[in-house]
């Protein structure tokens, strides 16, 4: 019914070593968590340009510190973005979702500092969304 596999598996090892790099589960989770936090930082920077606040400034600094830690001292790329108040609600929704993803990964790797930061950001963005709904801003 099926044709037998005739090629060597990409997962097999060569004599005396491996034929591809291996990462531990923890290394993979570090990479994934750093990616989620870096994406959250990018959205936070965009929010800071749109609606500046000390809370967002502090959050951006803490996010940058965590990404740098997870990337073994390499700081995240940062860019200046143009302010667009019409996107405020969308940015808060995106930031909330990214913080949730970061929280899941941080919890799975038992990274308390990153988990606390992600949970705080989820709360902040949920509160911002609720506030916008009450005032009718950014719908």
N, CA, C and O atoms as CSV, one atom per row, in Angstrom:
chain,resi,resn,atom,element,x,y,z
A,1,UNK,N,N,0.815,-1.187,0.000
A,1,UNK,CA,C,0.000,0.000,0.000
A,1,UNK,C,C,0.865,1.260,0.000
A,1,UNK,O,O,0.607,2.186,-0.770
A,2,UNK,N,N,1.873,1.304,0.842
A,2,UNK,CA,C,2.759,2.453,0.890
A,2,UNK,C,C,4.119,2.065,0.345
A,2,UNK,O,O,4.566,0.928,0.495
A,3,UNK,N,N,4.769,3.028,-0.291
A,3,UNK,CA,C,6.121,2.787,-0.778
A,3,UNK,C,C,7.079,2.938,0.402
A,3,UNK,O,O,6.953,3.887,1.176
A,4,UNK,N,N,8.014,2.036,0.548
A,4,UNK,CA,C,8.944,2.136,1.681
A,4,UNK,C,C,9.831,3.376,1.544
A,4,UNK,O,O,10.115,3.837,0.438
A,5,UNK,N,N,10.252,3.897,2.678
A,5,UNK,CA,C,11.128,5.057,2.704
A,5,UNK,C,C,12.514,4.627,2.260
A,5,UNK,O,O,13.076,3.673,2.797
A,6,UNK,N,N,13.060,5.326,1.290
A,6,UNK,CA,C,14.356,4.943,0.736
A,6,UNK,C,C,15.473,5.885,1.147
A,6,UNK,O,O,16.651,5.591,0.947
A,7,UNK,N,N,15.101,7.007,1.715
A,7,UNK,CA,C,16.132,7.968,2.107
A,7,UNK,C,C,16.329,7.931,3.615
A,7,UNK,O,O,15.461,7.501,4.375
A,8,UNK,N,N,17.491,8.393,4.010
A,8,UNK,CA,C,17.812,8.442,5.428
A,8,UNK,C,C,16.978,9.526,6.120
A,8,UNK,O,O,16.728,10.586,5.546
A,9,UNK,N,N,16.569,9.263,7.304
A,9,UNK,CA,C,15.808,10.235,8.072
A,9,UNK,C,C,16.661,11.457,8.370
A,9,UNK,O,O,17.866,11.348,8.598
A,10,UNK,N,N,16.028,12.615,8.367
A,10,UNK,CA,C,16.771,13.825,8.741
A,10,UNK,C,C,17.069,13.836,10.232
A,10,UNK,O,O,17.874,14.640,10.701
A,11,UNK,N,N,16.434,12.962,10.965
A,11,UNK,CA,C,16.636,12.900,12.409
A,11,UNK,C,C,17.692,11.884,12.831
A,11,UNK,O,O,18.001,11.755,14.016
A,12,UNK,N,N,18.229,11.185,11.883
A,12,UNK,CA,C,19.250,10.201,12.243
A,12,UNK,C,C,20.570,10.900,12.515
A,12,UNK,O,O,20.782,12.037,12.092
A,13,UNK,N,N,21.441,10.223,13.214
A,13,UNK,CA,C,22.741,10.813,13.537
A,13,UNK,C,C,23.827,10.155,12.704
A,13,UNK,O,O,23.725,8.994,12.307
A,14,UNK,N,N,24.858,10.928,12.456
A,14,UNK,CA,C,26.012,10.408,11.730
A,14,UNK,C,C,26.971,9.784,12.746
A,14,UNK,O,O,26.875,10.050,13.945
A,15,UNK,N,N,27.862,8.983,12.275
A,15,UNK,CA,C,28.845,8.376,13.174
A,15,UNK,C,C,29.686,9.475,13.810
A,15,UNK,O,O,30.270,10.302,13.108
A,16,UNK,N,N,29.747,9.482,15.119
A,16,UNK,CA,C,30.584,10.439,15.823
A,16,UNK,C,C,29.908,11.767,16.130
A,16,UNK,O,O,30.562,12.651,16.684
A,17,UNK,N,N,28.654,11.951,15.806
A,17,UNK,CA,C,27.999,13.225,16.114
A,17,UNK,C,C,26.648,13.331,15.457
A,17,UNK,O,O,26.152,12.370,14.870
A,18,UNK,N,N,26.056,14.498,15.556
A,18,UNK,CA,C,24.753,14.717,14.949
A,18,UNK,C,C,24.913,15.501,13.662
A,18,UNK,O,O,25.907,16.200,13.465
A,19,UNK,N,N,23.941,15.381,12.801
A,19,UNK,CA,C,24.001,16.097,11.538
A,19,UNK,C,C,23.155,17.372,11.545
A,19,UNK,O,O,23.013,18.018,10.507
A,20,UNK,N,N,22.590,17.746,12.701
A,20,UNK,CA,C,21.869,19.003,12.821
A,20,UNK,C,C,21.941,19.470,14.276
A,20,UNK,O,O,22.107,18.658,15.186
A,21,UNK,N,N,21.817,20.773,14.486
A,21,UNK,CA,C,21.926,21.278,15.858
A,21,UNK,C,C,20.704,20.893,16.693
A,21,UNK,O,O,19.581,20.850,16.191
A,22,UNK,N,N,20.940,20.621,17.946
A,22,UNK,CA,C,19.867,20.292,18.873
A,22,UNK,C,C,19.713,21.408,19.883
A,22,UNK,O,O,20.691,22.029,20.301
A,23,UNK,N,N,18.481,21.654,20.269
A,23,UNK,CA,C,18.208,22.601,21.348
A,23,UNK,C,C,17.387,21.862,22.387
A,23,UNK,O,O,16.596,20.974,22.068
A,24,UNK,N,N,17.591,22.245,23.624
A,24,UNK,CA,C,16.778,21.669,24.682
A,24,UNK,C,C,15.399,22.301,24.659
A,24,UNK,O,O,15.182,23.326,24.014
A,25,UNK,N,N,14.483,21.687,25.362
A,25,UNK,CA,C,13.135,22.244,25.465
A,25,UNK,C,C,13.189,23.632,26.076
A,25,UNK,O,O,12.466,24.530,25.644
A,26,UNK,N,N,14.039,23.816,27.078
A,26,UNK,CA,C,14.165,25.112,27.735
A,26,UNK,C,C,14.680,26.177,26.770
A,26,UNK,O,O,14.212,27.315,26.786
A,27,UNK,N,N,15.643,25.803,25.934
A,27,UNK,CA,C,16.158,26.758,24.937
A,27,UNK,C,C,15.067,27.145,23.938
A,27,UNK,O,O,14.944,28.312,23.565
A,28,UNK,N,N,14.288,26.172,23.514
A,28,UNK,CA,C,13.196,26.453,22.590
A,28,UNK,C,C,12.159,27.365,23.234
A,28,UNK,O,O,11.655,28.286,22.592
A,29,UNK,N,N,11.837,27.110,24.506
A,29,UNK,CA,C,10.875,27.958,25.203
A,29,UNK,C,C,11.427,29.368,25.398
A,29,UNK,O,O,10.678,30.340,25.299
A,30,UNK,N,N,12.725,29.496,25.672
A,30,UNK,CA,C,13.352,30.819,25.785
A,30,UNK,C,C,13.191,31.597,24.484
A,30,UNK,O,O,12.849,32.780,24.499
A,31,UNK,N,N,13.436,30.935,23.368
A,31,UNK,CA,C,13.330,31.573,22.056
A,31,UNK,C,C,11.886,32.000,21.801
A,31,UNK,O,O,11.627,33.110,21.337
A,32,UNK,N,N,10.956,31.105,22.110
A,32,UNK,CA,C,9.542,31.407,21.893
A,32,UNK,C,C,9.086,32.554,22.794
A,32,UNK,O,O,8.398,33.464,22.332
A,33,UNK,N,N,9.461,32.519,24.066
A,33,UNK,CA,C,9.067,33.566,24.999
A,33,UNK,C,C,9.673,34.907,24.598
A,33,UNK,O,O,8.990,35.931,24.641
A,34,UNK,N,N,10.931,34.912,24.213
A,34,UNK,CA,C,11.572,36.152,23.766
A,34,UNK,C,C,10.843,36.720,22.550
A,34,UNK,O,O,10.679,37.935,22.442
A,35,UNK,N,N,10.410,35.864,21.647
A,35,UNK,CA,C,9.670,36.320,20.474
A,35,UNK,C,C,8.340,36.948,20.834
A,35,UNK,O,O,7.984,37.999,20.301
A,36,UNK,N,N,7.599,36.314,21.734
A,36,UNK,CA,C,6.309,36.870,22.158
A,36,UNK,C,C,6.503,38.203,22.872
A,36,UNK,O,O,5.766,39.158,22.626
A,37,UNK,N,N,7.496,38.265,23.756
A,37,UNK,CA,C,7.741,39.512,24.484
A,37,UNK,C,C,8.240,40.610,23.551
A,37,UNK,O,O,7.891,41.776,23.734
A,38,UNK,N,N,9.046,40.259,22.561
A,38,UNK,CA,C,9.519,41.254,21.595
A,38,UNK,C,C,8.349,41.786,20.766
A,38,UNK,O,O,8.289,42.981,20.477
A,39,UNK,N,N,7.426,40.915,20.385
A,39,UNK,CA,C,6.246,41.360,19.646
A,39,UNK,C,C,5.377,42.268,20.523
A,39,UNK,O,O,4.847,43.273,20.050
A,40,UNK,N,N,5.237,41.909,21.799
A,40,UNK,CA,C,4.485,42.744,22.736
A,40,UNK,C,C,5.178,44.094,22.902
A,40,UNK,O,O,4.509,45.123,23.000
A,41,UNK,N,N,6.489,44.102,22.933
A,41,UNK,CA,C,7.245,45.350,23.024
A,41,UNK,C,C,6.989,46.233,21.798
A,41,UNK,O,O,6.827,47.446,21.937
A,42,UNK,N,N,6.951,45.650,20.619
A,42,UNK,CA,C,6.688,46.426,19.402
A,42,UNK,C,C,5.313,47.080,19.459
A,42,UNK,O,O,5.164,48.246,19.092
A,43,UNK,N,N,4.307,46.336,19.919
A,43,UNK,CA,C,2.960,46.898,20.045
A,43,UNK,C,C,2.937,47.958,21.140
A,43,UNK,O,O,2.272,48.984,21.000
A,44,UNK,N,N,3.659,47.714,22.224
A,44,UNK,CA,C,3.729,48.687,23.313
A,44,UNK,C,C,4.371,49.984,22.825
A,44,UNK,O,O,3.913,51.072,23.175
A,45,UNK,N,N,5.418,49.876,22.027
A,45,UNK,CA,C,6.046,51.075,21.462
A,45,UNK,C,C,5.068,51.842,20.577
A,45,UNK,O,O,5.046,53.072,20.583
A,46,UNK,N,N,4.259,51.106,19.817
A,46,UNK,CA,C,3.262,51.762,18.971
A,46,UNK,C,C,2.192,52.437,19.825
A,46,UNK,O,O,1.745,53.539,19.506
A,47,UNK,N,N,1.783,51.781,20.903
A,47,UNK,CA,C,0.821,52.392,21.821
A,47,UNK,C,C,1.406,53.645,22.475
A,47,UNK,O,O,0.708,54.642,22.661
A,48,UNK,N,N,2.691,53.585,22.819
A,48,UNK,CA,C,3.347,54.742,23.433
A,48,UNK,C,C,3.338,55.938,22.492
A,48,UNK,O,O,3.195,57.076,22.939
A,49,UNK,N,N,3.488,55.695,21.199
A,49,UNK,CA,C,3.470,56.782,20.220
A,49,UNK,C,C,2.059,57.337,20.052
A,49,UNK,O,O,1.881,58.528,19.798
A,50,UNK,N,N,1.058,56.468,20.196
A,50,UNK,CA,C,-0.329,56.867,20.003
A,50,UNK,C,C,-0.922,57.525,21.241
A,50,UNK,O,O,-1.584,58.558,21.142
A,51,UNK,N,N,-0.690,56.936,22.393
A,51,UNK,CA,C,-1.249,57.434,23.656
A,51,UNK,C,C,-0.184,57.337,24.743
A,51,UNK,O,O,-0.208,56.405,25.547
A,52,UNK,N,N,0.747,58.283,24.779
A,52,UNK,CA,C,1.852,58.210,25.741
A,52,UNK,C,C,1.369,58.150,27.193
A,52,UNK,O,O,0.421,58.831,27.583
A,53,UNK,N,N,2.052,57.312,27.978
A,53,UNK,CA,C,1.773,57.245,29.413
A,53,UNK,C,C,2.998,56.677,30.125
A,53,UNK,O,O,3.813,55.970,29.533
A,54,UNK,N,N,3.101,56.999,31.387
A,54,UNK,CA,C,4.216,56.490,32.182
A,54,UNK,C,C,4.130,54.974,32.328
A,54,UNK,O,O,5.152,54.289,32.346
A,55,UNK,N,N,2.907,54.451,32.432
A,55,UNK,CA,C,2.716,53.001,32.535
A,55,UNK,C,C,3.284,52.283,31.315
A,55,UNK,O,O,3.963,51.266,31.453
A,56,UNK,N,N,3.010,52.805,30.130
A,56,UNK,CA,C,3.524,52.184,28.908
A,56,UNK,C,C,5.042,52.333,28.813
A,56,UNK,O,O,5.729,51.423,28.349
A,57,UNK,N,N,5.563,53.476,29.250
A,57,UNK,CA,C,7.019,53.667,29.256
A,57,UNK,C,C,7.693,52.639,30.158
A,57,UNK,O,O,8.689,52.020,29.784
A,58,UNK,N,N,7.126,52.470,31.361
A,58,UNK,CA,C,7.679,51.492,32.308
A,58,UNK,C,C,7.566,50.070,31.754
A,58,UNK,O,O,8.499,49.275,31.868
A,59,UNK,N,N,6.414,49.761,31.153
A,59,UNK,CA,C,6.204,48.422,30.591
A,59,UNK,C,C,7.201,48.154,29.473
A,59,UNK,O,O,7.760,47.060,29.395
A,60,UNK,N,N,7.431,49.129,28.612
A,60,UNK,CA,C,8.371,48.953,27.505
A,60,UNK,C,C,9.778,48.680,28.037
A,60,UNK,O,O,10.494,47.831,27.507
A,61,UNK,N,N,10.161,49.392,29.071
A,61,UNK,CA,C,11.491,49.185,29.658
A,61,UNK,C,C,11.612,47.780,30.254
A,61,UNK,O,O,12.621,47.103,30.057
A,62,UNK,N,N,10.584,47.350,30.980
A,62,UNK,CA,C,10.614,46.017,31.584
A,62,UNK,C,C,10.597,44.918,30.522
A,62,UNK,O,O,11.284,43.906,30.659
A,63,UNK,N,N,9.809,45.122,29.460
A,63,UNK,CA,C,9.769,44.142,28.375
A,63,UNK,C,C,11.133,44.042,27.694
A,63,UNK,O,O,11.610,42.946,27.401
A,64,UNK,N,N,11.751,45.187,27.447
A,64,UNK,CA,C,13.074,45.189,26.810
A,64,UNK,C,C,14.099,44.463,27.689
A,64,UNK,O,O,14.955,43.741,27.177
A,65,UNK,N,N,14.012,44.653,29.005
A,65,UNK,CA,C,14.927,43.959,29.923
A,65,UNK,C,C,14.741,42.449,29.845
A,65,UNK,O,O,15.721,41.706,29.811
A,66,UNK,N,N,13.491,41.988,29.817
A,66,UNK,CA,C,13.227,40.547,29.771
A,66,UNK,C,C,13.682,39.943,28.447
A,66,UNK,O,O,14.251,38.852,28.426
A,67,UNK,N,N,13.434,40.648,27.340
A,67,UNK,CA,C,13.875,40.140,26.039
A,67,UNK,C,C,15.393,40.051,26.001
A,67,UNK,O,O,15.949,39.066,25.516
A,68,UNK,N,N,16.058,41.071,26.508
A,68,UNK,CA,C,17.527,41.070,26.556
A,68,UNK,C,C,18.037,39.901,27.394
A,68,UNK,O,O,19.004,39.238,27.017
A,69,UNK,N,N,17.390,39.650,28.527
A,69,UNK,CA,C,17.793,38.524,29.393
A,69,UNK,C,C,17.622,37.196,28.665
A,69,UNK,O,O,18.515,36.349,28.691
A,70,UNK,N,N,16.483,37.017,28.020
A,70,UNK,CA,C,16.203,35.761,27.338
A,70,UNK,C,C,17.090,35.552,26.110
A,70,UNK,O,O,17.355,34.416,25.718
A,71,UNK,N,N,17.543,36.640,25.509
A,71,UNK,CA,C,18.414,36.552,24.339
A,71,UNK,C,C,19.883,36.670,24.716
A,71,UNK,O,O,20.724,37.028,23.891
A,72,UNK,N,N,20.173,36.370,25.951
A,72,UNK,CA,C,21.550,36.332,26.462
A,72,UNK,C,C,22.312,37.625,26.206
A,72,UNK,O,O,23.445,37.611,25.726
A,73,UNK,N,N,21.666,38.748,26.537
A,73,UNK,CA,C,22.330,40.039,26.467
A,73,UNK,C,C,22.123,40.822,25.189
A,73,UNK,O,O,22.562,41.968,25.097
A,74,UNK,N,N,21.469,40.240,24.204
A,74,UNK,CA,C,21.214,40.973,22.947
A,74,UNK,C,C,19.899,41.740,23.086
A,74,UNK,O,O,18.839,41.136,23.250
A,75,UNK,N,N,19.968,43.065,23.021
A,75,UNK,CA,C,18.733,43.852,23.183
A,75,UNK,C,C,17.812,43.722,21.979
A,75,UNK,O,O,18.271,43.435,20.873
A,76,UNK,N,N,16.522,43.930,22.186
A,76,UNK,CA,C,15.575,43.824,21.075
A,76,UNK,C,C,15.701,45.018,20.144
A,76,UNK,O,O,16.125,46.098,20.554
A,77,UNK,N,N,15.331,44.815,18.900
A,77,UNK,CA,C,15.289,45.918,17.931
A,77,UNK,C,C,14.106,46.807,18.292
A,77,UNK,O,O,13.020,46.321,18.609
A,78,UNK,N,N,14.327,48.089,18.240
A,78,UNK,CA,C,13.258,49.046,18.546
A,78,UNK,C,C,13.144,50.003,17.377
A,78,UNK,O,O,14.147,50.348,16.752
A,79,UNK,N,N,11.934,50.430,17.081
A,79,UNK,CA,C,11.759,51.395,16.002
A,79,UNK,C,C,10.739,52.439,16.421
A,79,UNK,O,O,9.836,52.172,17.213
A,80,UNK,N,N,10.901,53.614,15.880
A,80,UNK,CA,C,9.925,54.671,16.113
A,80,UNK,C,C,8.750,54.436,15.170
A,80,UNK,O,O,8.935,54.088,14.004
A,81,UNK,N,N,7.561,54.627,15.682
A,81,UNK,CA,C,6.370,54.420,14.866
A,81,UNK,C,C,5.530,55.691,14.859
A,81,UNK,O,O,5.587,56.492,15.792
A,82,UNK,N,N,4.772,55.860,13.825
A,82,UNK,CA,C,3.890,57.019,13.722
A,82,UNK,C,C,2.627,56.780,14.546
A,82,UNK,O,O,2.102,55.668,14.595
A,83,UNK,N,N,2.160,57.824,15.178
A,83,UNK,CA,C,0.957,57.723,15.998
A,83,UNK,C,C,-0.279,57.612,15.111
A,83,UNK,O,O,-0.394,58.314,14.106
A,84,UNK,N,N,-1.207,56.725,15.489
A,84,UNK,CA,C,-2.459,56.545,14.765
A,84,UNK,C,C,-3.563,56.258,15.785
A,84,UNK,O,O,-3.828,55.098,16.099
A,85,UNK,N,N,-4.207,57.306,16.302
A,85,UNK,CA,C,-5.230,57.117,17.337
A,85,UNK,C,C,-6.379,56.199,16.927
A,85,UNK,O,O,-7.012,55.591,17.790
A,86,UNK,N,N,-6.657,56.089,15.638
A,86,UNK,CA,C,-7.753,55.231,15.180
A,86,UNK,C,C,-7.471,53.757,15.452
A,86,UNK,O,O,-8.398,52.949,15.497
A,87,UNK,N,N,-6.209,53.402,15.631
A,87,UNK,CA,C,-5.840,51.999,15.855
A,87,UNK,C,C,-5.712,51.638,17.333
A,87,UNK,O,O,-5.322,50.515,17.652
A,88,UNK,N,N,-6.022,52.539,18.223
A,88,UNK,CA,C,-5.790,52.323,19.653
A,88,UNK,C,C,-6.464,51.050,20.173
A,88,UNK,O,O,-5.819,50.257,20.859
A,89,UNK,N,N,-7.729,50.842,19.867
A,89,UNK,CA,C,-8.442,49.654,20.353
A,89,UNK,C,C,-7.818,48.381,19.788
A,89,UNK,O,O,-7.664,47.389,20.501
A,90,UNK,N,N,-7.461,48.414,18.509
A,90,UNK,CA,C,-6.830,47.254,17.877
A,90,UNK,C,C,-5.495,46.936,18.531
A,90,UNK,O,O,-5.168,45.773,18.763
A,91,UNK,N,N,-4.731,47.971,18.825
A,91,UNK,CA,C,-3.422,47.767,19.462
A,91,UNK,C,C,-3.572,47.153,20.847
A,91,UNK,O,O,-2.803,46.268,21.221
A,92,UNK,N,N,-4.562,47.619,21.612
A,92,UNK,CA,C,-4.769,47.048,22.949
A,92,UNK,C,C,-5.212,45.582,22.857
A,92,UNK,O,O,-4.790,44.759,23.669
A,93,UNK,N,N,-6.051,45.254,21.882
A,93,UNK,CA,C,-6.462,43.853,21.706
A,93,UNK,C,C,-5.261,42.990,21.337
A,93,UNK,O,O,-5.079,41.901,21.882
A,94,UNK,N,N,-4.448,43.477,20.414
A,94,UNK,CA,C,-3.266,42.722,19.989
A,94,UNK,C,C,-2.287,42.552,21.156
A,94,UNK,O,O,-1.746,41.466,21.366
A,95,UNK,N,N,-2.069,43.624,21.906
A,95,UNK,CA,C,-1.152,43.554,23.047
A,95,UNK,C,C,-1.670,42.560,24.097
A,95,UNK,O,O,-0.891,41.810,24.684
A,96,UNK,N,N,-2.981,42.562,24.326
A,96,UNK,CA,C,-3.570,41.626,25.291
A,96,UNK,C,C,-3.341,40.184,24.844
A,96,UNK,O,O,-2.975,39.330,25.651
A,97,UNK,N,N,-3.557,39.916,23.563
A,97,UNK,CA,C,-3.356,38.557,23.036
A,97,UNK,C,C,-1.887,38.140,23.119
A,97,UNK,O,O,-1.586,37.006,23.494
A,98,UNK,N,N,-0.981,39.040,22.776
A,98,UNK,CA,C,0.450,38.715,22.846
A,98,UNK,C,C,0.894,38.469,24.287
A,98,UNK,O,O,1.683,37.564,24.558
A,99,UNK,N,N,0.381,39.280,25.198
A,99,UNK,CA,C,0.721,39.079,26.609
A,99,UNK,C,C,0.198,37.721,27.088
A,99,UNK,O,O,0.855,37.047,27.881
A,100,UNK,N,N,-0.960,37.329,26.615
A,100,UNK,CA,C,-1.503,36.010,26.973
A,100,UNK,C,C,-0.626,34.880,26.470
A,100,UNK,O,O,-0.388,33.908,27.187
A,101,UNK,N,N,-0.147,35.001,25.242
A,101,UNK,CA,C,0.750,33.971,24.697
A,101,UNK,C,C,2.052,33.922,25.496
A,101,UNK,O,O,2.563,32.846,25.806
A,102,UNK,N,N,2.575,35.095,25.823
A,102,UNK,CA,C,3.807,35.148,26.608
A,102,UNK,C,C,3.588,34.522,27.985
A,102,UNK,O,O,4.466,33.832,28.501
A,103,UNK,N,N,2.427,34.761,28.574
A,103,UNK,CA,C,2.124,34.190,29.886
A,103,UNK,C,C,2.098,32.665,29.837
A,103,UNK,O,O,2.616,32.007,30.740
A,104,UNK,N,N,1.509,32.108,28.807
A,104,UNK,CA,C,1.449,30.648,28.678
A,104,UNK,C,C,2.858,30.053,28.591
A,104,UNK,O,O,3.166,29.071,29.267
A,105,UNK,N,N,3.700,30.648,27.764
A,105,UNK,CA,C,5.062,30.130,27.611
A,105,UNK,C,C,5.872,30.351,28.889
A,105,UNK,O,O,6.615,29.467,29.316
A,106,UNK,N,N,5.731,31.525,29.497
A,106,UNK,CA,C,6.462,31.810,30.733
A,106,UNK,C,C,6.060,30.828,31.829
A,106,UNK,O,O,6.909,30.363,32.589
A,107,UNK,N,N,4.786,30.513,31.912
A,107,UNK,CA,C,4.327,29.555,32.919
A,107,UNK,C,C,4.874,28.162,32.637
A,107,UNK,O,O,5.236,27.441,33.566
A,108,UNK,N,N,4.939,27.776,31.366
A,108,UNK,CA,C,5.419,26.438,31.049
A,108,UNK,C,C,6.909,26.283,31.322
A,108,UNK,O,O,7.381,25.171,31.562
A,109,UNK,N,N,7.653,27.380,31.289
A,109,UNK,CA,C,9.080,27.298,31.573
A,109,UNK,C,C,9.396,27.778,32.993
A,109,UNK,O,O,10.562,27.896,33.370
A,110,UNK,N,N,8.348,28.053,33.776
A,110,UNK,CA,C,8.485,28.473,35.176
A,110,UNK,C,C,9.332,29.729,35.320
A,110,UNK,O,O,10.159,29.824,36.226
A,111,UNK,N,N,9.127,30.692,34.427
A,111,UNK,CA,C,9.827,31.977,34.471
A,111,UNK,C,C,8.908,32.966,35.176
A,111,UNK,O,O,8.060,33.596,34.545
A,112,UNK,N,N,9.080,33.095,36.475
A,112,UNK,CA,C,8.182,33.909,37.293
A,112,UNK,C,C,8.190,35.373,36.886
A,112,UNK,O,O,7.130,35.989,36.788
A,113,UNK,N,N,9.363,35.938,36.647
A,113,UNK,CA,C,9.451,37.361,36.296
A,113,UNK,C,C,8.705,37.657,35.003
A,113,UNK,O,O,7.952,38.628,34.930
A,114,UNK,N,N,8.904,36.844,34.002
A,114,UNK,CA,C,8.223,37.053,32.724
A,114,UNK,C,C,6.723,36.799,32.860
A,114,UNK,O,O,5.921,37.502,32.246
A,115,UNK,N,N,6.337,35.809,33.652
A,115,UNK,CA,C,4.913,35.510,33.842
A,115,UNK,C,C,4.205,36.662,34.543
A,115,UNK,O,O,3.100,37.039,34.153
A,116,UNK,N,N,4.825,37.216,35.563
A,116,UNK,CA,C,4.230,38.353,36.279
A,116,UNK,C,C,4.089,39.549,35.347
A,116,UNK,O,O,3.043,40.199,35.316
A,117,UNK,N,N,5.145,39.839,34.588
A,117,UNK,CA,C,5.100,40.955,33.643
A,117,UNK,C,C,3.999,40.748,32.612
A,117,UNK,O,O,3.244,41.677,32.324
A,118,UNK,N,N,3.895,39.552,32.055
A,118,UNK,CA,C,2.867,39.270,31.046
A,118,UNK,C,C,1.466,39.407,31.648
A,118,UNK,O,O,0.574,39.970,31.014
A,119,UNK,N,N,1.270,38.904,32.847
A,119,UNK,CA,C,-0.039,39.008,33.497
A,119,UNK,C,C,-0.394,40.470,33.783
A,119,UNK,O,O,-1.542,40.875,33.600
A,120,UNK,N,N,0.570,41.252,34.225
A,120,UNK,CA,C,0.327,42.674,34.461
A,120,UNK,C,C,-0.061,43.389,33.173
A,120,UNK,O,O,-0.950,44.241,33.170
A,121,UNK,N,N,0.612,43.037,32.080
A,121,UNK,CA,C,0.296,43.676,30.799
A,121,UNK,C,C,-1.084,43.249,30.305
A,121,UNK,O,O,-1.813,44.056,29.728
A,122,UNK,N,N,-1.445,41.987,30.527
A,122,UNK,CA,C,-2.794,41.543,30.153
A,122,UNK,C,C,-3.836,42.369,30.898
A,122,UNK,O,O,-4.804,42.844,30.303
A,123,UNK,N,N,-3.633,42.538,32.210
A,123,UNK,CA,C,-4.571,43.321,33.017
A,123,UNK,C,C,-4.652,44.764,32.528
A,123,UNK,O,O,-5.743,45.323,32.412
A,124,UNK,N,N,-3.496,45.368,32.242
A,124,UNK,CA,C,-3.466,46.760,31.801
A,124,UNK,C,C,-4.197,46.936,30.469
A,124,UNK,O,O,-4.943,47.900,30.290
A,125,UNK,N,N,-3.986,46.016,29.546
A,125,UNK,CA,C,-4.635,46.145,28.236
A,125,UNK,C,C,-6.115,45.809,28.311
A,125,UNK,O,O,-6.913,46.385,27.572
A,126,UNK,N,N,-6.494,44.899,29.181
A,126,UNK,CA,C,-7.916,44.610,29.375
A,126,UNK,C,C,-8.611,45.835,29.975
A,126,UNK,O,O,-9.721,46.182,29.571
A,127,UNK,N,N,-7.962,46.483,30.932
A,127,UNK,CA,C,-8.536,47.694,31.536
A,127,UNK,C,C,-8.641,48.810,30.498
A,127,UNK,O,O,-9.635,49.535,30.472
A,128,UNK,N,N,-7.640,48.953,29.653
A,128,UNK,CA,C,-7.681,49.983,28.610
A,128,UNK,C,C,-8.818,49.714,27.635
A,128,UNK,O,O,-9.503,50.643,27.207
A,129,UNK,N,N,-9.021,48.450,27.284
A,129,UNK,CA,C,-10.118,48.106,26.371
A,129,UNK,C,C,-11.469,48.408,27.021
A,129,UNK,O,O,-12.370,48.936,26.370
A,130,UNK,N,N,-11.606,48.071,28.303
A,130,UNK,CA,C,-12.865,48.330,29.023
A,130,UNK,C,C,-13.117,49.826,29.109
A,130,UNK,O,O,-14.251,50.272,28.938
A,131,UNK,N,N,-12.091,50.594,29.368
A,131,UNK,CA,C,-12.212,52.048,29.463
A,131,UNK,C,C,-12.646,52.639,28.120
A,131,UNK,O,O,-13.471,53.551,28.078
A,132,UNK,N,N,-12.096,52.126,27.043
A,132,UNK,CA,C,-12.444,52.622,25.705
A,132,UNK,C,C,-13.907,52.299,25.378
A,132,UNK,O,O,-14.599,53.095,24.743
A,133,UNK,N,N,-14.366,51.128,25.817
A,133,UNK,CA,C,-15.758,50.756,25.558
A,133,UNK,C,C,-16.701,51.664,26.329
A,133,UNK,O,O,-17.752,52.049,25.818
A,134,UNK,N,N,-16.325,52.015,27.580
A,134,UNK,CA,C,-17.166,52.874,28.403
A,134,UNK,C,C,-17.232,54.283,27.832
A,134,UNK,O,O,-18.286,54.919,27.867
A,135,UNK,N,N,-16.129,54.770,27.314
A,135,UNK,CA,C,-16.091,56.144,26.787
A,135,UNK,C,C,-16.451,56.204,25.315
A,135,UNK,O,O,-16.684,57.285,24.774
A,136,UNK,N,N,-16.498,55.032,24.651
A,136,UNK,CA,C,-16.835,54.999,23.229
A,136,UNK,C,C,-15.709,55.451,22.334
A,136,UNK,O,O,-15.948,55.848,21.194
A,137,UNK,N,N,-14.481,55.400,22.827
A,137,UNK,CA,C,-13.316,55.838,22.062
A,137,UNK,C,C,-12.703,54.642,21.340
A,137,UNK,O,O,-12.614,53.553,21.907
A,138,UNK,N,N,-12.282,54.838,20.100
A,138,UNK,CA,C,-11.503,53.840,19.375
A,138,UNK,C,C,-12.245,52.594,18.981
A,138,UNK,O,O,-11.586,51.608,18.651
A,139,UNK,N,N,-13.552,52.550,18.987
A,139,UNK,CA,C,-14.385,51.407,18.715
A,139,UNK,C,C,-14.007,50.606,17.583
A,139,UNK,O,O,-14.667,49.611,17.283
